[in-house]
Every structure is written in C-alpha cells, then in structure tokens.
Amino acid sequence: MIKTMLLSTIDTVQTGKKIFVDTFVKHEDLAKSMNSFVDQQTEYTKQTVDNFSKFGTELYSIVANKNFVKDLAVSAKEYVDFWTPGKKGK
C-alpha cells in the first residue's frame, strides 16, 4: 500500500516537472534533453522504492520468524554470559 502511494507521488512530481519543462523551455532540443533526464529520474526513483520495498518485506519475514527471535535470545544470553565475570567458559 505504501509502495503504491510512493509510486503515485513520484509520478505526480515527475509529471509536474515535465509540464514545467514543456511550458517554460521553448528550445526543443533542450526540452527534449530535460524531459529525458526527468524520465531517468523517474525510473531510478521507482527502482529505489521497489528495492526498499523488497528489502523491507524480506527483513520483516526474517525478523518475524520465531526461530530468529529464539536464536537472537540465545545469542544475547551467550554474549552476556561471556562478559559476566565468573561465568566465562560455561
């Protein structure tokens, strides 16, 4: 849902940029170059949103896994035990 909202916002902002260029840049080659740049910005930004969306989903699936939480608790206990005086080697 947030990905859809972000992509919609990206399209709105980038369309505004293109409208600005089409309205105020009268040199055809310059306008074409600027619109091409806006298209590249759009593609890059959408790809970034997609990558972070995939990363977030994958991270959530790992962290939400009960085995991850159990392993993390065991690791934390081992770490504390290691650094607690009188418990080394147990």
N, C-alpha and C positions, 0 to 999 in steps of 0.2 A: 504494500500500500504506500509506504513512504517512497519507495523507488518510483512508483508511478507519479507521485506528486512531484518528486525532484525532476523527473524527465519532462513533465509538463512545464515546470518552471523554467527549465533550461530552454525548451522550445520557445516559450514566451519571450524570454530575454533575447535570445538569438534572433528571433523574428523581428523584434524591435530594433535590433542593430541593423538588420538588413533593410528594414523600412527607412531607417535614418539614412543609410548609405544611398538608397535609391532616391530619396527625396533631396538630399543636400549635395551629393557628389555628382557633379554634372559631366565629369570626364569619364567616358565609357570604359576605357581600359583600367583606370584607377578604381572605378566602382566594381568592375569585374574582379580585380585583384582583392579588394577589401571583402567582397562577398565570399570569395573563395577562402579567405582567412577565417571568416565567421563560420563557414561550413566546417573547416578543420577544427576550430574551437569546439563546435557543437559535437563533432564526432569524438574528440578527445574527452570532453567532459562527460558525455554519456557513457563512454567506456570506463571512465574512472568510477562513476556511480555504479555501474554493473559489477566492476571488480570488488568494490567495497561491499556491495550487497551480497555477493557470493562469499566473500571473506566473513562477513558478519553471520551469515547463515551457517557456514561451516564451523565457525568458532562457537556459536550457540549450541550446535549439535554435539560438539565435543564437551563443552562445559556442563551441559545439561545431563550428560551421561552419568549414571550413578557410579559406574566404575571409576570415572575420572575423579569424582568427589572423594570416593573411598581411597584411591591411590594418593590423592593430594593430602588427605588427612594422615595417612601412613607416612608419607614423606615429611610432613611437618613434624610429626612426633619423632621420627628418626633424627631430624635436624635439631630439635630441642634437646633430645637425649644426648646427642653428640656434644653439644655445647654446655650441657649442665654438668657442673663439677660432681665427680663421684659416680657418674653414670656412663662414662666412656667405656666402650667395649662391650656393652650389654646389648 
